[in-house]
Amino acid sequence: MSKRHHITRRLARIMVNRGITSEDSVRAYLHGELSDLHSAHLLKDMDKAAKLLYESVRGGQRLFIIGDYDIDGVCASYILEKGLSLCCKYAEEGEEGLHNIKAGESNDILGEYADRIRVRLPDRIKDGYGMNRAMVDEAADWGASVILTCDNGIAAYDEISYASGKGMTVIVTDHHEVPYEERDGQREYLIPPADAVVDPKRKDCSYPFEGICGGVVAYKLISSLFERTGIPGEYLRELLIFAAVSTVGDIMELKDENRIIVKYGMAEMANDLNHGINALINVTELDKNAITPYHIGYILGPCINATGRLDLADRALKLFESADQREAALIAQELKELNDSRKDMQLYYTEKAMSLIESDPSYAEDTVLVIFLPDCHESLAGLIAGKLREKYSKPSFVLTRGEESVKGSGRSIEAYDMYAEMSRVKELFIRFGGHKMAAGLSIREENTGLLRRMLNDNSSLTPKDMVRKFRADMQLNLNGATLEFAKELEMLEPYGNGNPRPLFVERDLRIVKKQVLGRNRNVLKLSVAPESAFNGEGLCDWGALREAIIYGEADEISQSLEGKKDIMLMYELSVNVYMGNENVQLVVRDWK
């Protein structure tokens, strides 16, 4: 592998340890291009959905898009709205109609077809998740012929039946688990009665990679529709940005085609294809030429999500739809300020949840945490559940009091299939949905205690399952921790969920120097070298010395390392640039 692809044996070993072994998978991982994306036609019902939309567009029918209030749902909605608007333009005027529209740069076209394409994003508080009957009635009253869902719909069996009864065509695009019922020990999957249901998690779908998000499913649909319509592929460039933002924001694993989508989608962000994305990058003081999954997941994404959490997701959609740079800048600033407020609220209720857990000894016995925070804004439940999972390494549910029922969100650990375990107690829920690692629910308040008890009674988690685990990719001695190797590791980017930064381990290290840094004293800088670099007089091989940093309570960490010899470090390699000089640096994740 190393000779064929001109990489070091160390890099090849990391890839093999991550299961990337076949020639095709190695090539796609290192050199994947957009042409390597799986064909949209492999998705069950994709051709049927594209044909139905093609006929609706050609027939001048009205299309009603039902999205979701999170980053994936908003981005997927925009992809469908923009893509369908381009199809309408092409249907009416042909290539000449698109000639004056630079690919992705003008959103005036959205206003041009606002009377034929409408997006409906749910209000998190009033509507809850997904499609409901009120939305169906709204679509019918508007005169819609087609309802098109994105990032939802797979669990809306009754609502889709209701829409069909009103004579509307229904097309579902989703990526969530298909609901099922247990009958005689067998799962009977409940595919909704829509005219087309596109979901890679359908058991009868032969798509080779089911780990795509709602935004990517929408992108695949529009790409299929463009192909059928004859619209050039260059008009997908802007939409690829939103497929990438969806993928990272919805915490999809950066494996298979997701790596390619994110890599090329982030690159397109530098090309000024969408005023809203540009404005959000500017207001958060990022460099559009150097966007990473971290920036999407922890800076841009939370601003997009903040609207659906504390206000209406329509504000984020309006940002993407904006055809005016000044308007986009104002909306982006509003989103950033809203996210700043969200951070303060989240911190308060996270501390409150941890206080409840640590003041009640019974929680120590629970392998599944179920915490009721009546006064907490329901939109923060998932974020707080994630923080609890990180701290206690247990699957965590956070419940809040809604207008008509208790609502909640859960975040899981690898050893616990959250959706499957919730399905075992589904009689407790008014509504629920999700997948292995995350879920949402509605429940009557009197059943919250019962939910905690039943989930824990059913849990088979062991103490070993609930230990935070670091898995090193390989042992790497400090002589191998070079600047050249740190730069070669960039070939493995983009990093993120499912494709983390390589983690290395080395033992028998000695600390030569320690220094606490940072205004908040939250960085500990170490100089370390292997035992073999010392003789009776001290350090004799200065070339083996490496700088390492540890983030956290630096004084406390420094004290814990005082006098220790033969320490072990688990670390990532990074390139530290200071005053134009580059040096390799160890970023320590664990030690003993």
SVG drawing of the C-alpha trace seen along z (x, -y; Angstrom):
<svg xmlns="http://www.w3.org/2000/svg" viewBox="-59 -46 86 62">
<polyline fill="none" stroke="black" stroke-width="0.4" points="0.0,0.0 2.7,-2.5 4.6,-2.0 1.5,-2.1 0.2,-5.3 3.5,-6.9 2.9,-7.2 4.9,-6.1 4.4,-2.7 3.2,-4.5 0.4,-6.2 -0.5,-2.9 -0.6,-1.1 -3.1,-3.7 -5.4,-3.1 -5.2,0.6 -6.0,0.4 -9.1,-1.6 -10.3,1.1 -9.3,-0.7 -7.6,2.2 -9.0,2.8 -7.5,1.0 -10.7,-0.9 -11.3,-2.0 -7.7,-3.2 -7.9,-5.2 -11.3,-6.7 -10.0,-7.5 -6.9,-9.3 -7.9,-10.6 -11.7,-10.4 -13.5,-12.7 -17.1,-13.7 -17.2,-11.2 -16.7,-8.5 -20.0,-9.3 -22.5,-6.4 -25.1,-6.7 -28.4,-8.3 -30.2,-5.7 -29.2,-3.0 -31.5,-4.5 -34.8,-2.7 -37.6,-4.8 -35.1,-7.5 -36.1,-7.2 -39.7,-7.2 -39.4,-10.3 -37.4,-12.1 -40.0,-11.2 -42.9,-12.4 -41.1,-15.8 -40.2,-16.1 -43.8,-15.7 -45.0,-18.1 -42.5,-20.8 -43.4,-20.3 -47.1,-20.5 -46.8,-23.7 -48.0,-22.1 -47.4,-23.6 -44.8,-21.8 -44.9,-22.0 -41.6,-21.1 -41.8,-20.0 -38.4,-20.1 -37.1,-20.1 -35.9,-22.8 -32.3,-21.5 -29.3,-22.1 -29.9,-19.0 -33.5,-19.8 -32.9,-23.5 -30.0,-22.7 -32.0,-19.9 -35.0,-22.2 -32.8,-24.8 -31.3,-22.2 -34.8,-21.2 -36.1,-24.7 -33.2,-26.0 -32.9,-22.9 -36.6,-22.8 -36.6,-26.5 -33.8,-25.9 -35.9,-23.1 -38.9,-25.3 -36.8,-28.0 -35.3,-25.4 -38.7,-23.9 -40.1,-27.3 -37.1,-28.9 -34.6,-26.1 -30.9,-26.6 -31.3,-30.3 -33.3,-30.8 -30.3,-29.6 -27.7,-31.4 -27.8,-34.7 -27.8,-32.8 -24.3,-32.2 -24.3,-28.7 -25.5,-29.2 -24.8,-33.0 -28.3,-34.4 -31.2,-33.7 -33.6,-36.0 -34.9,-32.9 -36.4,-31.8 -38.7,-34.8 -39.6,-34.2 -41.1,-30.8 -42.4,-31.5 -45.9,-30.9 -45.1,-27.4 -42.6,-26.2 -43.2,-26.7 -41.0,-25.5 -42.6,-24.8 -40.3,-24.3 -41.9,-23.2 -42.0,-25.3 -40.2,-23.2 -42.6,-24.2 -45.9,-24.3 -45.5,-21.6 -42.8,-19.3 -40.7,-17.2 -41.8,-16.3 -44.9,-16.3 -48.3,-16.7 -52.0,-17.1 -52.0,-20.8 -49.2,-21.0 -51.1,-18.8 -54.1,-21.0 -51.9,-24.1 -50.5,-22.4 -54.0,-21.6 -55.3,-25.1 -52.4,-26.6 -53.3,-24.3 -50.3,-22.0 -50.3,-19.0 -47.2,-17.5 -45.8,-17.3 -42.1,-16.6 -40.5,-15.9 -36.8,-16.1 -35.1,-14.9 -38.4,-13.6 -41.4,-11.6 -40.4,-8.0 -42.3,-7.8 -45.3,-9.9 -47.5,-6.9 -50.9,-8.4 -50.1,-11.9 -49.1,-10.6 -52.3,-8.6 -54.2,-11.7 -52.4,-13.7 -53.0,-10.9 -56.7,-11.0 -56.8,-14.6 -55.5,-13.7 -51.9,-14.9 -48.9,-13.2 -46.4,-12.5 -42.7,-12.0 -40.7,-11.2 -36.9,-11.8 -35.4,-10.9 -32.4,-9.1 -33.8,-8.0 -34.6,-4.5 -37.7,-2.9 -40.3,-2.3 -41.1,1.3 -43.3,3.6 -42.3,6.9 -44.4,9.8 -43.5,13.3 -40.0,12.2 -39.7,10.7 -39.5,7.0 -42.2,5.8 -41.1,2.5 -43.8,-0.2 -43.0,-2.0 -45.4,-5.0 -47.9,-4.8 -46.3,-7.6 -45.9,-7.6 -42.2,-7.4 -40.1,-6.8 -36.4,-7.5 -34.5,-6.4 -31.1,-4.6 -32.1,-2.8 -34.9,-0.9 -34.2,2.8 -35.1,3.2 -32.8,0.5 -29.5,1.6 -27.7,-1.7 -24.1,-0.8 -23.8,-3.3 -26.6,-4.1 -24.8,-6.6 -25.8,-9.7 -27.9,-12.6 -31.1,-14.2 -29.3,-16.9 -27.4,-14.4 -30.5,-12.5 -32.0,-15.8 -28.8,-16.5 -29.0,-13.1 -32.7,-13.7 -31.9,-17.1 -28.9,-15.7 -31.1,-12.9 -33.7,-15.5 -31.1,-17.7 -29.9,-14.7 -33.5,-13.9 -34.1,-17.6 -30.8,-18.3 -29.5,-20.9 -25.7,-21.1 -23.9,-19.6 -22.3,-23.0 -25.5,-24.1 -25.0,-21.5 -21.9,-23.3 -23.7,-25.6 -25.9,-22.8 -22.9,-20.6 -22.0,-23.2 -25.2,-22.5 -24.9,-18.8 -21.5,-19.1 -22.8,-21.4 -25.7,-18.9 -23.3,-16.0 -21.0,-17.5 -23.8,-19.3 -25.9,-16.1 -22.8,-14.3 -22.6,-11.8 -19.6,-9.6 -16.9,-10.9 -16.6,-7.6 -17.2,-6.5 -18.8,-9.1 -19.3,-11.5 -15.6,-12.3 -15.8,-13.3 -19.0,-15.4 -17.5,-17.3 -14.1,-17.7 -15.4,-19.3 -18.3,-21.1 -15.9,-22.9 -13.7,-23.8 -16.7,-25.4 -17.2,-27.7 -14.3,-29.7 -16.1,-30.5 -18.7,-32.9 -21.7,-30.8 -24.1,-31.8 -24.5,-35.2 -25.8,-33.6 -22.9,-31.2 -20.4,-33.9 -22.0,-36.3 -22.0,-33.6 -18.3,-32.9 -17.6,-36.6 -19.5,-37.3 -17.8,-34.4 -14.4,-35.7 -13.4,-32.5 -11.3,-32.2 -13.4,-31.0 -10.4,-29.4 -9.6,-27.2 -13.0,-25.9 -12.7,-22.6 -15.4,-20.2 -14.5,-21.7 -15.6,-25.1 -18.9,-23.7 -19.6,-21.5 -18.7,-24.0 -19.0,-27.5 -21.2,-27.8 -23.5,-24.9 -24.5,-26.0 -25.5,-29.4 -27.7,-27.7 -29.2,-25.4 -29.8,-28.3 -32.7,-29.6 -34.6,-26.3 -33.8,-26.1 -34.8,-29.5 -36.8,-31.0 -37.9,-29.8 -35.7,-27.9 -37.1,-30.0 -34.5,-32.7 -31.7,-30.3 -33.5,-29.4 -33.9,-33.1 -30.2,-33.5 -29.5,-30.9 -32.2,-32.3 -30.9,-35.9 -30.2,-37.5 -28.8,-40.6 -25.4,-40.8 -26.5,-43.4 -29.6,-41.5 -27.5,-38.3 -25.0,-40.1 -27.8,-41.4 -29.4,-37.9 -26.0,-36.3 -25.3,-38.7 -28.7,-37.9 -27.9,-34.2 -24.6,-34.6 -26.2,-36.7 -28.9,-34.1 -26.3,-31.4 -24.4,-33.3 -27.7,-33.4 -28.1,-29.7 -24.6,-29.0 -25.4,-30.8 -28.7,-28.9 -27.1,-25.6 -24.4,-26.1 -26.9,-27.0 -29.1,-23.9 -26.2,-21.5 -24.8,-22.5 -28.2,-22.0 -28.5,-18.5 -25.1,-17.5 -26.0,-18.8 -29.2,-16.6 -27.2,-13.6 -24.5,-14.1 -26.8,-14.9 -29.0,-11.8 -27.1,-8.5 -29.7,-6.5 -28.3,-7.9 -25.0,-6.2 -26.8,-2.9 -28.4,-3.8 -26.7,-2.7 -29.1,-4.9 -29.6,-8.5 -33.1,-10.1 -33.1,-13.6 -36.2,-15.8 -35.6,-19.6 -39.1,-21.0 -38.2,-24.6 -35.5,-24.1 -36.2,-25.2 -36.9,-21.9 -34.5,-22.8 -31.6,-22.5 -32.4,-18.9 -30.2,-17.2 -27.2,-19.5 -27.4,-18.9 -27.9,-15.1 -24.7,-15.2 -22.8,-16.9 -24.1,-14.3 -23.0,-11.5 -19.5,-13.0 -19.1,-13.4 -20.7,-10.1 -20.1,-7.9 -23.7,-6.7 -26.6,-7.0 -28.5,-10.1 -32.0,-11.4 -33.0,-15.0 -36.7,-15.7 -38.4,-19.1 -42.0,-20.3 -43.7,-21.3 -47.0,-22.9 -49.0,-19.6 -46.5,-16.9 -43.0,-16.3 -40.5,-16.4 -37.0,-15.0 -33.9,-14.1 -31.3,-11.4 -27.7,-10.9 -26.1,-7.4 -22.8,-5.6 -21.6,-2.9 -22.7,0.0 -26.3,-1.1 -28.7,-1.2 -31.0,-4.0 -33.7,-3.6 -33.9,0.2 -34.2,-0.2 -36.9,-2.9 -38.8,-0.6 -38.9,2.0 -40.9,-0.5 -42.7,-2.3 -46.1,-2.1 -44.8,-4.8 -44.3,-7.4 -46.8,-9.6 -44.2,-9.9 -40.6,-8.9 -37.9,-8.5 -34.2,-8.5 -31.4,-6.1 -28.7,-4.2 -26.9,-7.2 -29.6,-9.8 -33.4,-10.1 -36.3,-12.5 -39.5,-11.8 -42.8,-13.0 -44.2,-11.4 -46.9,-12.1 -45.4,-13.6 -46.7,-10.8 -44.7,-8.3 -41.3,-9.9 -40.4,-8.0 -41.6,-4.7 -39.4,-5.5 -36.3,-5.8 -37.1,-2.5 -38.0,-0.5 -35.0,-1.7 -32.7,-0.7 -34.4,2.6 -33.9,3.5 -30.4,2.3 -27.6,4.8 -24.8,2.3 -21.8,3.3 -19.2,1.1 -16.8,1.8 -19.3,0.3 -19.4,-2.9 -15.8,-3.8 -14.6,-6.5 -12.3,-4.8 -9.3,-6.1 -8.2,-3.8 -4.7,-4.5 -4.1,-4.0 -0.6,-2.8 2.4,-3.1 4.7,-5.9 8.1,-6.6 9.1,-10.3 11.7,-9.9 8.9,-9.1 6.9,-12.1 8.3,-14.5 7.1,-17.6 7.2,-15.7 4.9,-12.9 2.6,-15.5 2.2,-17.1 1.6,-13.7 -1.2,-13.0 -3.1,-15.8 -3.8,-13.3 -6.3,-11.7 -8.4,-14.8 -11.2,-15.8 -11.4,-14.7 -14.6,-14.3 -17.0,-11.7 -16.0,-8.3 -12.6,-9.6 -10.9,-11.1 -7.4,-12.5 -4.9,-9.7 -4.1,-8.9 -0.7,-7.6 0.7,-6.1 4.2,-6.1 5.5,-4.8 8.5,-5.3 8.7,-9.0 10.3,-11.5 9.2,-15.1 12.1,-17.6 10.1,-20.8 6.6,-21.9 5.0,-25.3 1.4,-26.6 0.1,-28.9 -3.1,-30.8 -4.9,-33.7 -7.2,-31.1 -4.2,-28.8 -5.9,-26.1 -2.9,-24.9 0.0,-22.8 3.1,-22.8 5.5,-19.9 8.9,-19.1 9.3,-15.3 11.9,-12.8 12.2,-9.0 14.2,-7.2 16.7,-6.2 17.6,-9.8 19.1,-10.1 22.3,-8.9 23.7,-9.3 24.3,-13.0 20.9,-13.8 19.4,-14.4 22.0,-13.4 19.9,-13.2 18.3,-16.7 17.0,-15.7 14.6,-13.3 13.0,-16.2 9.4,-17.0 6.9,-19.7 3.5,-18.5 0.4,-20.4 -2.4,-19.3 -5.7,-21.3 -7.6,-21.5 -7.0,-22.6 -3.3,-23.1 -2.2,-23.6 -4.0,-20.5 -2.6,-18.4 0.9,-19.7 0.7,-18.7 -0.6,-15.2 2.5,-14.7 5.0,-16.0 7.8,-13.6 6.4,-11.0 8.8,-9.0 8.1,-6.6 4.9,-8.2 2.7,-7.1 1.1,-9.6 -1.7,-9.2 -1.4,-12.1 -2.2,-13.6 0.4,-15.2 -0.1,-18.8 1.9,-21.5 2.4,-24.5 3.2,-27.7 4.7,-30.6 6.2,-33.7 6.5,-31.9 8.3,-28.9 6.8,-25.4 7.3,-22.8 5.8,-19.5 3.7,-19.4 2.1,-16.6 -1.5,-17.3 -2.1,-15.0 -5.5,-13.4 -4.7,-11.0 -1.8,-10.1 -0.7,-7.9"/>
</svg>
